Amino acid sequence: ALAAFYGSALPDFMIWNSVEALPWWWKPFESATFTLAAILILPALLAFLFSYAYFKKRVGGVYFSIITLSLASIMSIMI
């Protein structure tokens, strides 16, 4: 759809920033099935890994709150 309108399959912001091709890891996301599965599975997997590490190492109290706040800050900056 983008190629017919803009002459390129890249989104506007990538063209403005002189990006000429999508990264290699973006190719699987052309499939809607893979994308929907990734939307559901990747956050759940990441949450499981962090929570497993928290409980395995018995992180608690102030350290738990510091880690939680830092992860929330990282995610808000990335989004």
N, CA, C and O atoms as a MOPAC input file, in Angstrom:
PM7 MOZYME 1SCF
protein

 N      0.82500 1    -1.19200 1     0.00000 1
 C      0.00000 1     0.00000 1     0.00000 1
 C      0.87100 1     1.25900 1     0.00000 1
 O      0.56800 1     2.22600 1    -0.69800 1
 N      1.94000 1     1.24300 1     0.77600 1
 C      2.82200 1     2.40900 1     0.81600 1
 C      3.55100 1     2.60600 1    -0.50100 1
 O      3.77000 1     3.73900 1    -0.93000 1
 N      3.93000 1     1.50700 1    -1.14500 1
 C      4.69200 1     1.60400 1    -2.39100 1
 C      3.87300 1     2.26700 1    -3.49300 1
 O      4.42200 1     3.00900 1    -4.30800 1
 N      2.57800 1     2.01300 1    -3.52800 1
 C      1.73000 1     2.60500 1    -4.56400 1
 C      1.54700 1     4.10400 1    -4.34100 1
 O      1.45400 1     4.86700 1    -5.30300 1
 N      1.49500 1     4.52600 1    -3.09600 1
 C      1.22400 1     5.93300 1    -2.79500 1
 C      2.49400 1     6.77900 1    -2.76200 1
 O      2.52800 1     7.87300 1    -3.32500 1
 N      3.53100 1     6.27900 1    -2.10800 1
 C      4.76200 1     7.05300 1    -1.91700 1
 C      5.89000 1     6.67400 1    -2.87100 1
 O      6.88100 1     7.39700 1    -2.97600 1
 N      5.75200 1     5.56400 1    -3.55500 1
 C      6.83900 1     5.10400 1    -4.40200 1
 C      7.88200 1     4.31400 1    -3.63000 1
 O      8.92600 1     3.96200 1    -4.17900 1
 N      7.61000 1     4.03400 1    -2.36700 1
 C      8.52900 1     3.27700 1    -1.52300 1
 C      7.72000 1     2.47200 1    -0.52000 1
 O      6.64600 1     2.90100 1    -0.09800 1
 N      8.22900 1     1.30900 1    -0.13700 1
 C      7.55100 1     0.47100 1     0.85300 1
 C      7.89000 1     0.89400 1     2.27800 1
 O      7.40000 1     0.29600 1     3.23600 1
 N      8.72200 1     1.91700 1     2.42100 1
 C      9.12800 1     2.38500 1     3.74600 1
 C      8.17900 1     3.45900 1     4.25800 1
 O      7.63800 1     4.23100 1     3.46600 1
 N      7.96900 1     3.51900 1     5.56800 1
 C      7.16900 1     4.59400 1     6.15100 1
 C      7.86000 1     5.95400 1     5.99200 1
 O      9.06900 1     6.02100 1     5.77300 1
 N      7.08900 1     7.02300 1     6.10300 1
 C      7.60600 1     8.38200 1     5.92800 1
 C      8.82000 1     8.69200 1     6.79700 1
 O      9.82200 1     9.21100 1     6.30500 1
 N      8.73200 1     8.37200 1     8.09300 1
 C      9.81500 1     8.75800 1     8.99500 1
 C     11.13000 1     8.09200 1     8.61800 1
 O     12.20100 1     8.64000 1     8.87900 1
 N     11.05700 1     6.91200 1     8.00400 1
 C     12.29600 1     6.25000 1     7.58200 1
 C     12.87100 1     6.92100 1     6.33800 1
 O     14.08900 1     7.02800 1     6.19500 1
 N     12.00800 1     7.36600 1     5.45100 1
 C     12.46600 1     8.07000 1     4.25400 1
 C     13.07900 1     9.40800 1     4.64600 1
 O     14.12000 1     9.79000 1     4.11200 1
 N     12.44500 1    10.12700 1     5.57500 1
 C     12.95200 1    11.42900 1     6.02800 1
 C     14.33000 1    11.29600 1     6.66100 1
 O     15.15000 1    12.21000 1     6.56900 1
 N     14.58900 1    10.15800 1     7.30400 1
 C     15.87100 1     9.93100 1     7.97600 1
 C     16.87300 1     9.19100 1     7.09800 1
 O     17.86100 1     8.65200 1     7.59700 1
 N     16.62200 1     9.16400 1     5.80900 1
 C     17.52100 1     8.56600 1     4.80700 1
 C     17.77300 1     7.07500 1     5.02100 1
 O     18.85500 1     6.57300 1     4.71700 1
 N     16.77600 1     6.37400 1     5.54400 1
 C     16.87100 1     4.92200 1     5.66100 1
 C     16.41900 1     4.33700 1     4.33000 1
 O     15.34000 1     4.66900 1     3.83900 1
 N     17.22900 1     3.48000 1     3.75200 1
 C     16.93300 1     2.97000 1     2.41900 1
 C     16.32200 1     1.57600 1     2.41400 1
 O     15.72700 1     1.17100 1     1.41600 1
 N     16.45800 1     0.83600 1     3.50700 1
 C     15.90700 1    -0.51700 1     3.56100 1
 C     15.52800 1    -0.85800 1     4.99800 1
 O     16.08300 1    -0.30900 1     5.95000 1
 N     14.57800 1    -1.76700 1     5.13600 1
 C     14.19100 1    -2.23100 1     6.45900 1
 C     15.27800 1    -3.14000 1     7.01900 1
 O     15.97400 1    -3.81100 1     6.25600 1
 N     15.43500 1    -3.17200 1     8.34800 1
 C     16.42900 1    -4.07600 1     8.93600 1
 C     16.03900 1    -5.54100 1     8.69100 1
 O     14.87300 1    -5.83800 1     8.42800 1
 N     16.99800 1    -6.43600 1     8.77600 1
 C     16.76200 1    -7.85700 1     8.49600 1
 C     15.73800 1    -8.46800 1     9.43900 1
 O     14.98700 1    -9.36100 1     9.04500 1
 N     15.69800 1    -7.99400 1    10.68600 1
 C     14.78600 1    -8.58700 1    11.65700 1
 C     13.34400 1    -8.14300 1    11.45600 1
 O     12.45400 1    -8.63100 1    12.15200 1
 N     13.09200 1    -7.23900 1    10.53100 1
 C     11.74300 1    -6.73400 1    10.28700 1
 C     10.97900 1    -7.60700 1     9.29200 1
 O      9.75100 1    -7.54900 1     9.24600 1
 N     11.68300 1    -8.41700 1     8.49400 1
 C     11.06300 1    -9.23700 1     7.44700 1
 C      9.95200 1   -10.15600 1     7.96300 1
 O      8.90500 1   -10.21800 1     7.31800 1
 N     10.10700 1   -10.87200 1     9.07900 1
 C      9.01700 1   -11.75600 1     9.53400 1
 C      7.72900 1   -11.00200 1     9.86200 1
 O      6.65100 1   -11.59700 1     9.83800 1
 N      7.81700 1    -9.71500 1    10.16600 1
 C      6.63700 1    -8.94800 1    10.53200 1
 C      5.77200 1    -8.57200 1     9.33500 1
 O      4.74300 1    -7.91900 1     9.50500 1
 N      6.16500 1    -8.97000 1     8.13400 1
 C      5.30400 1    -8.78900 1     6.96600 1
 C      4.12500 1    -9.75400 1     7.01300 1
 O      3.11200 1    -9.53100 1     6.35000 1
 N      4.25300 1   -10.81800 1     7.79000 1
 C      3.17500 1   -11.78900 1     7.96600 1
 C      2.30300 1   -11.36500 1     9.14900 1
 O      2.80400 1   -11.15200 1    10.25300 1
 N      0.99900 1   -11.24600 1     8.90900 1
 C      0.08200 1   -10.84300 1     9.97900 1
 C      0.02300 1   -11.90000 1    11.07700 1
 O     -0.09200 1   -11.56200 1    12.25500 1
 N      0.10000 1   -13.15700 1    10.70700 1
 C      0.05500 1   -14.23800 1    11.69300 1
 C      1.25000 1   -14.16500 1    12.63800 1
 O      1.09400 1   -14.25400 1    13.85600 1
 N      2.43400 1   -14.00300 1    12.07400 1
 C      3.63400 1   -13.89000 1    12.90000 1
 C      3.55900 1   -12.65400 1    13.79200 1
 O      3.92400 1   -12.70800 1    14.96700 1
 N      3.08800 1   -11.54800 1    13.23400 1
 C      3.00700 1   -10.30300 1    13.99700 1
 C      2.06700 1   -10.44400 1    15.18800 1
 O      2.41100 1   -10.03500 1    16.29800 1
 N      0.88200 1   -11.01800 1    14.97100 1
 C     -0.06700 1   -11.20200 1    16.07200 1
 C      0.48800 1   -12.15900 1    17.12700 1
 O      0.31500 1   -11.93600 1    18.32500 1
 N      1.15000 1   -13.21600 1    16.68200 1
 C      1.75800 1   -14.14400 1    17.63700 1
 C      2.86100 1   -13.45000 1    18.43500 1
 O      2.97200 1   -13.65000 1    19.64500 1
 N      3.67200 1   -12.64000 1    17.76400 1
 C      4.75400 1   -11.92400 1    18.44800 1
 C      4.20200 1   -10.91900 1    19.45100 1
 O      4.77300 1   -10.73700 1    20.52600 1
 N      3.09300 1   -10.26500 1    19.10500 1
 C      2.47400 1    -9.29600 1    20.01600 1
 C      2.03200 1    -9.98300 1    21.30400 1
 O      2.12500 1    -9.40100 1    22.38500 1
 N      1.55600 1   -11.20600 1    21.19100 1
 C      1.08200 1   -11.92400 1    22.37100 1
 C      2.19800 1   -12.65800 1    23.11800 1
 O      2.21400 1   -12.67600 1    24.34900 1
 N      3.11600 1   -13.25400 1    22.38600 1
 C      4.11400 1   -14.12900 1    23.00600 1
 C      5.31800 1   -13.37300 1    23.56500 1
 O      5.76300 1   -13.67800 1    24.67100 1
 N      5.84900 1   -12.40900 1    22.84100 1
 C      7.07600 1   -11.72800 1    23.28500 1
 C      6.92100 1   -10.99600 1    24.61800 1
 O      7.78100 1   -11.16000 1    25.48400 1
 N      5.86500 1   -10.19100 1    24.83200 1
 C      5.73600 1    -9.54800 1    26.15000 1
 C      5.53900 1   -10.55800 1    27.28200 1
 O      6.06200 1   -10.37600 1    28.38100 1
 N      4.78200 1   -11.62100 1    27.00700 1
 C      4.57400 1   -12.64100 1    28.03700 1
 C      5.87900 1   -13.34900 1    28.37500 1
 O      6.15100 1   -13.61600 1    29.54500 1
 N      6.67900 1   -13.65200 1    27.37500 1
 C      7.96700 1   -14.30200 1    27.59800 1
 C      8.91400 1   -13.39500 1    28.38300 1
 O      9.59900 1   -13.84700 1    29.30000 1
 N      8.94700 1   -12.12600 1    28.01800 1
 C      9.79700 1   -11.17300 1    28.72800 1
 C      9.35700 1   -11.01900 1    30.18600 1
 O     10.19300 1   -10.97300 1    31.08800 1
 N      8.04900 1   -10.93900 1    30.41200 1
 C      7.53500 1   -10.83000 1    31.77800 1
 C      7.86700 1   -12.07900 1    32.58700 1
 O      8.22500 1   -11.98600 1    33.76100 1
 N      7.74700 1   -13.24000 1    31.96200 1
 C      8.09100 1   -14.48400 1    32.66000 1
 C      9.56000 1   -14.50700 1    33.05800 1
 O      9.89600 1   -14.87600 1    34.18300 1
 N     10.43500 1   -14.11300 1    32.13600 1
 C     11.87000 1   -14.12600 1    32.43500 1
 C     12.21900 1   -13.18800 1    33.58700 1
 O     12.98700 1   -13.55300 1    34.47700 1
 N     11.65400 1   -11.97700 1    33.57000 1
 C     11.93400 1   -11.03400 1    34.65700 1
 C     11.35900 1   -11.52500 1    35.98100 1
 O     12.02800 1   -11.45200 1    37.01200 1
 N     10.12600 1   -12.02500 1    35.96200 1
 C      9.52400 1   -12.47400 1    37.21600 1
 C     10.23000 1   -13.71600 1    37.75600 1
 O     10.38800 1   -13.85800 1    38.96800 1
 N     10.65500 1   -14.61300 1    36.87000 1
 C     11.40500 1   -15.79100 1    37.31400 1
 C     12.71200 1   -15.36500 1    37.98300 1
 O     13.09200 1   -15.90200 1    39.02300 1
 N     13.39300 1   -14.39600 1    37.37500 1
 C     14.64700 1   -13.91100 1    37.96100 1
 C     14.39600 1   -13.24900 1    39.31500 1
 O     15.17500 1   -13.43200 1    40.25100 1
 N     13.30400 1   -12.47500 1    39.42000 1
 C     12.97300 1   -11.83600 1    40.70300 1
 C     12.78700 1   -12.87900 1    41.79700 1
 O     13.37600 1   -12.77400 1    42.87300 1
 N     11.96600 1   -13.88200 1    41.51700 1
 C     11.62800 1   -14.84800 1    42.55500 1
 C     12.74600 1   -15.85500 1    42.79900 1
 O     12.90100 1   -16.34300 1    43.91800 1
 N     13.51200 1   -16.16900 1    41.78900 1
 C     14.63500 1   -17.10000 1    41.95200 1
 C     15.70400 1   -16.49300 1    42.86000 1
 O     16.26400 1   -17.18200 1    43.71200 1
 N     15.98200 1   -15.21100 1    42.67700 1
 C     16.99500 1   -14.52700 1    43.48500 1
 C     16.41200 1   -13.92700 1    44.76300 1
 O     17.13500 1   -13.32400 1    45.55600 1
 N     15.11400 1   -14.09300 1    44.96000 1
 C     14.40900 1   -13.57900 1    46.14300 1
 C     14.62800 1   -12.07700 1    46.33700 1
 O     14.94000 1   -11.60400 1    47.42900 1
 N     14.45200 1   -11.35400 1    45.24000 1
 C     14.57900 1    -9.89700 1    45.29800 1
 C     13.35800 1    -9.36000 1    46.03300 1
 O     12.23500 1    -9.78300 1    45.76000 1
 N     13.56500 1    -8.44800 1    46.94600 1
 C     12.44500 1    -7.90700 1    47.69800 1
 C     12.72800 1    -6.50900 1    48.20100 1
 O     13.84400 1    -5.99800 1    48.10400 1
 N     11.69300 1    -5.91300 1    48.73600 1
 C     11.81900 1    -4.60600 1    49.36300 1
 C     12.20800 1    -3.49900 1    48.41200 1
 O     11.65100 1    -3.36200 1    47.32300 1
 N     13.17100 1    -2.71600 1    48.84500 1
 C     13.61000 1    -1.54500 1    48.09300 1
 C     14.19900 1    -1.94900 1    46.74700 1
 O     13.99400 1    -1.25400 1    45.75200 1
 N     14.92400 1    -3.05800 1    46.70100 1
 C     15.54200 1    -3.48400 1    45.44300 1
 C     14.47900 1    -3.81900 1    44.39600 1
 O     14.64100 1    -3.51200 1    43.21500 1
 N     13.40300 1    -4.44600 1    44.83500 1
 C     12.30500 1    -4.76200 1    43.92400 1
 C     11.70700 1    -3.48700 1    43.34500 1
 O     11.43400 1    -3.41600 1    42.14700 1
 N     11.50200 1    -2.48500 1    44.18600 1
 C     10.92200 1    -1.22800 1    43.70200 1
 C     11.88300 1    -0.49000 1    42.77400 1
 O     11.44400 1     0.11800 1    41.79800 1
 N     13.17400 1    -0.52800 1    43.05500 1
 C     14.15400 1     0.12700 1    42.17700 1
 C     14.17300 1    -0.53800 1    40.80500 1
 O     14.17900 1     0.14600 1    39.78200 1
 N     14.18300 1    -1.86700 1    40.78100 1
 C     14.18400 1    -2.57800 1    39.49900 1
 C     12.89200 1    -2.30500 1    38.73800 1
 O     12.92300 1    -2.08600 1    37.52700 1
 N     11.76400 1    -2.31500 1    39.43100 1
 C     10.47700 1    -2.06100 1    38.78500 1
 C     10.42300 1    -0.65600 1    38.20600 1
 O      9.97900 1    -0.47200 1    37.07200 1
 N     10.86400 1     0.33100 1    38.96200 1
 C     10.85900 1     1.70800 1    38.46600 1
 C     11.81100 1     1.89000 1    37.29200 1
 O     11.49700 1     2.61400 1    36.34700 1
 N     12.96100 1     1.24400 1    37.34200 1
 C     13.89700 1     1.38400 1    36.22200 1
 C     13.35200 1     0.72100 1    34.96500 1
 O     13.50900 1     1.26600 1    33.87300 1
 N     12.71600 1    -0.43900 1    35.08900 1
 C     12.10900 1    -1.08400 1    33.92100 1
 C     10.95800 1    -0.24900 1    33.36600 1
 O     10.79900 1    -0.14600 1    32.14900 1
 N     10.15700 1     0.34500 1    34.24400 1
 C      9.06700 1     1.20800 1    33.78400 1
 C      9.61300 1     2.43500 1    33.06600 1
 O      9.05100 1     2.86300 1    32.05800 1
 N     10.69400 1     2.99900 1    33.57300 1
 C     11.31400 1     4.15500 1    32.91400 1
 C     11.86800 1     3.78100 1    31.54600 1
 O     11.70100 1     4.52700 1    30.58100 1
 N     12.52100 1     2.63900 1    31.45900 1
 C     13.05800 1     2.18400 1    30.17300 1
 C     11.93600 1     2.00500 1    29.16300 1
 O     12.05600 1     2.43400 1    28.01600 1
 N     10.85200 1     1.37600 1    29.58300 1
 C      9.74200 1     1.14400 1    28.65200 1
 C      9.07800 1     2.44800 1    28.23000 1
 O      8.69800 1     2.59200 1    27.06800 1
 N      8.93000 1     3.40500 1    29.15000 1
 C      8.30700 1     4.67900 1    28.77300 1
 C      9.19700 1     5.46900 1    27.82000 1
 O      8.69200 1     6.17300 1    26.94500 1
 N     10.50000 1     5.36200 1    27.97700 1
 C     11.41800 1     6.04000 1    27.05800 1
 C     11.38400 1     5.37700 1    25.69000 1
 O     11.40200 1     6.05900 1    24.66500 1
 N     11.33400 1     4.04600 1    25.66800 1
 C     11.32400 1     3.32700 1    24.39100 1
 C     10.02600 1     3.53600 1    23.62100 1
 O     10.03100 1     3.58300 1    22.39000 1
 N      8.92700 1     3.66000 1    24.33400 1
 C      7.63200 1     3.84000 1    23.65900 1
 C      7.47500 1     5.28600 1    23.28500 1
 O      6.45900 1     5.66800 1    22.70600 1

